[in-house]
Amino acid sequence: MKEQQLMVALRIRPLSEAEAEEGAALVTRRVGEQKVVLMDPSEDPDDILRANRSREKTFVFDMVFDHRATQEEVYVSTTKSLIGGVISGYNATVFAYGPTGTGKTYTMLGTDCEPGIYIRTLDDLFKALEGTTEEMDYGVSMSYLEIYNEVIRDLLNPSSGFLDLREDPRGSIQIAGITEVSTTNAQEIMQLLMKGNKQRTQEPTAANETSSRSHAVLQVTVTQKSRRKATGEEVRVGKLFMVDLAGSERAAQTQNQGKRMKEGAHINRSLLALGNCINALSEKKGSRAQFVNFRDSKLTRLLKDSLGGNSRTVMIAHISPASTSFEESRMTLIYAYRAKNIKTQVKCNLQNVPYPIDQYTSIIADLHRDIEHLKARVENQEKEQSAVRSDLGNLQAQGHQGSGAHSGQAMDALRAQLLGAFREQMEMCHSLMELENTNIELHVDTCRHLLTITDWEREKAQGAAKEKKDESTEEEDREGGITDSPEPHEVTVAREEINLLLAEHRKTMALKAELEQHLANAKEKASQMEELFPRQITSDDQQEVLRLLCRAHELELGNTDLQAKTLYKENLLCQKDFVIQQLQQHMLLCEEIIQQQQALIKAQNIPVPETLARLQQLHLSELEEGTLNRLLVLHSMMSGMLRQKSIGAAAGKTTPRLHSPISPDLHGKKSSAAITTVPLSLETLREIAANTKSISLVAASRCSRAQCRGPGSKVSSACFPEDDMLELKDLEVSSTPGCQTSTGGMLSEPAAASQLCSPARGAPRSCRDQEMSAERAARMKRSRSLEPNFHRTSKDKHWTPSRPNTDKASECHLCQARLFHQSKAASSTSTAAKVKVPIGHRSEGTPLEVLPKDNGPASTIQQNNAGRVQGRVLQKQVKGPADGASSRQKQQSVTRWGNQLKIK
Ligand SMILES: Nc1ncnc2c1ncn2[C@@H]1O[C@H](COP(=O)(O)OP(=O)(O)OP(=O)(O)O)[C@@H](O)[C@H]1O
């Protein structure tokens, strides 16, 4: 990882005709290649009182261009050098900053005769790639978007609506549903850009006839893969962002009113957020280190890596030379000058680095099977549902003909009430899932930050060890002992972000608890309504209609549950990537240790025991055979396919896609156990965040394993957020021989264990894992421990992390989460049973009466609200179909529920 200072260049455009007509004086002067002098036009040179104070301010930048600079010069001095890095897998960003009308678009896009940075960069990029394609396979894709009034639009496909901005598990920002064009022709790209630019929101302001009112971002991704098999299947991905920001303007200067004023407010909001980030980042190393809030605007979230992360970044600040723009120029120069202090950490983006992952391939295969199985069940349920719906239509038609007016009215009222109640329940279910989804996102974010901190801790530890070694050999240089190197700002940011994320998690959990309570009440209400059928509705047909309604509702809930389970599996896959990343780093460390030890053995001529020699031989042949590479490719292919399939399914089907399931527990009937994700103990994370010195993901997961371990154990409350501890404390779990795992106990009843551990298949995966581990352990006679987390199996032929450390930890959480939800479902059922007066449901136009409970025969609560649910895409897919609108609906639905809860 290399530290890079942000490069800041300044471009001063020529005096415009309008400025010249106004008689504006020149207030800027370029001195040499790197200096600019700004003169304050308001100061009187004859003012004796201020005679000692200079009316000139000098600013130094990496490059200063004045009106004589050509587009080629600006490009060559700022951007050209980034191309090589992007091809080798590094990220880079160029952004144009400055007040309106100072030439940002001119610099970035340019004109037909004087093309700007976009086209020159792409031209050179393709030329460079052509020269190297003998050795490498390259892929180039680009996307072009604008952020206008805090919403993101695809400039290559404006009809796709507003897009969502997401962070992927590796922490890079993604735009869901954005069009990515693959091409190798710069001319084609120029046409696309011109076309896209026409879609950009552009309006005349007093300062600029063709003012761009939005921030435009052109992203080019270069993927590089070696053609020589011997070098492995390593893929390097370099991303280049080219950003034309909207003008940093003041309303007074641009005389903006109405819509322009509102736009200005949004533009200023994101630019203000950008300014704040620049301020905070530039002071990161200084005494006034501040928190950098990238989340304040879409723009700063998008530029997060460019400013504070993994990117070589160039800022081209723009100013006008006119005295009339003095104030804007001064502010821009101050900001740009500050930005020079920003440092980014640059590292090559490698994907698919060879790593022994056989255990993951089997898990992934399992997940694949589960997903297929669940999908098949979803399809069956859908078929059943449509059959029920058509029956229902027929019966309703008959009911209307055959029954009297009075009974028809009662029937309609009851039906409306039922539908209202079911709809409310479904909305609550979806809101709960959305909250759970948010929790997962928060968790993924937290893990990512933990990884950053772990990386740093490891680097620090290695550095300290090295220093100690040096110290012993060069004592004279080490008077002060080992000095603590300063913590990189990304690590400090990670620590701060973890705290924020934990706070957000607590809020989400509180809202979720309220919603769950509300849902339990709603279910109780619906069950009371069902008991009234026989009294209020006399006709058999009508009763049948209502029963079918309830059945449809039940199916709908079941359907939702299944889809949620599917998505949960997908999420689990995603989390495996994290673990792989972590293990991969550990693997590299181990490799280094092995090499050094081998060198030592050789140098000292130490006799090697036969067993060790055999293992070394095995290790070498493993490397030569490239088995690990193949496994890795298999892993990436399978997980890629799975994700692709999911995306395809989401695009093709109109059924909802949910990240996390809810357990519908209707009318006292136990439904399948709900699953949620609590992959790391939030308590543990909180401790880790607080205890900043010894933070490590491995430590965190070990901790949570340790807390969950032990035969006949109680489910440890330490594995759950504190809000959930009360729910769990009385839940006794006993071990089942053969099913006991090192990561958590099973319910004593086999059926319950199966339900908890593997809802989709017969044998609980934890049990299977246990058997496999035992089998493996028996075969591991020659295995030898390198360090506590790693072992070598004769079957695996390579160093590999012990299974319980990874997948079992996840399984442990999975089991516990299910357990928790089941206990919660049980407790909510009992709570619901105590409710005497049901809360009124919302139904369209028909306020629900409080219905007396009688002792009529119980039947099943059902609902047909499938139509409502269909067409809602509930999971936001990165790089999937555009789903921005639906995710906003989701947000609204969650917020709405949040608000309703508050009101209630
Ligand atoms: N270096 C330059 N040489 C010649 N003309 C320039 C130069 N810089 C800007 N211009 C001209 O000034 C005008 C305004 O430039 P441009 O639209 O690029 O400004 P901007 O900073 O992008 O404004 P906004 O933020 O309002 O979109 C254009 O007509 C452009 O051609």
The ligand as a Gaussian input file, in Angstrom:
#p B3LYP/6-31G(d) Opt

LIG

0 1
 N       -9.854000      27.476000     -21.090000
 C      -10.872000      27.904000     -21.849000
 N      -10.659000      28.308000     -23.096000
 C      -11.663000      28.719000     -23.853000
 N      -12.958000      28.769000     -23.448000
 C      -13.239000      28.378000     -22.226000
 C      -12.224000      27.915000     -21.358000
 N      -12.788000      27.595000     -20.200000
 C      -14.110000      27.833000     -20.322000
 N      -14.378000      28.302000     -21.542000
 C      -15.682000      28.692000     -22.018000
 O      -16.402000      29.259000     -20.929000
 C      -17.770000      28.862000     -20.953000
 C      -18.169000      28.236000     -19.658000
 O      -17.428000      27.060000     -19.509000
 P      -18.024000      25.724000     -18.920000
 O      -19.420000      25.501000     -19.344000
 O      -17.041000      24.660000     -19.196000
 O      -18.025000      26.122000     -17.394000
 P      -18.417000      25.209000     -16.147000
 O      -17.424000      25.491000     -15.111000
 O      -18.572000      23.819000     -16.575000
 O      -19.782000      25.849000     -15.734000
 P      -21.005000      25.187000     -14.909000
 O      -20.491000      24.837000     -13.590000
 O      -22.006000      26.267000     -14.848000
 O      -21.441000      24.027000     -15.704000
 C      -17.933000      27.947000     -22.141000
 O      -18.439000      28.655000     -23.219000
 C      -16.528000      27.475000     -22.425000
 O      -16.340000      27.157000     -23.791000

